[in-house]
Amino acid sequence: MPFTVVVDRAVGYAPVEADWDTSIKDNFNSGVWVQLANSTLVADAANIDLTSISGSWAHLMLMCYLRSAAVAAEDNVSLRFNNDSAANYDYQELQGRAATATAAEAFATNQARFAAVPGSTSGSNLFAAASICIPHYANASNNKALVTENSTKYGTSTTNMRALTYASFWRSNAAITRITIISDVGANLVAGCRVGLYGLP
């Protein structure tokens, strides 16, 4: 149901059921992100796994706060859908570091890269942020596409910050029912990582 413009009422007007239905209930049910999962790691873990994702939403948004235990200043993290670890993913990366912009692409990988995050040799308490939009995730007719905005920081000197955008793709027509977040090098994700999954009607 499309958004309904909220009707103006005079001071002292007592709402009736029709006002609730059209101005509040229907609007919330047609255009407000709804939290489907909210997970914070209390100990280091090999992945963050979101399962049994309902197909009743139009689009998904995944909000991530991440750091890796990889013994390096930085690590890359990726998504797998429906436990698919075959070479069915492609991605395009565009990044800015200091005053330099670079780009890269990869085809037929076994996961969809979506972020760079601090590793264990980065400054303490530094985490990366990433927001991932997955439109029309439940359709069973076409391949899936997603876009990510990612920011990460490794220290307080020049070249230790990166801003990245990823365009990632899954070569499958299956509806997405499971999302797994993993390190590209198999490192753990550290305690304090947090992920929220939201659905849009």
PEGI-V833656 format. One record per run of one state. SS is the DSSP state (helix for helix, strand for strand, loop for the rest). FROM is the first residue (numbers start at 0). TO is the last residue. Records with the same first field share a line. If there is no record, write none. Layout:
SS: FROM-TO ; FROM-TO
This chain:
loop: 0-15 ; 31-31 ; 40-43 ; 45-45 ; 50-57 ; 66-66 ; 68-72 ; 81-87 ; 97-98 ; 109-110 ; 118-126 ; 135-142 ; 153-159 ; 170-177 ; 183-187 ; 189-192 ; 200-200
helix: 16-30
strand: 32-39 ; 44-44 ; 46-49 ; 58-65 ; 67-67 ; 73-80 ; 88-96 ; 99-108 ; 111-117 ; 127-134 ; 143-152 ; 160-169 ; 178-182 ; 188-188 ; 193-199
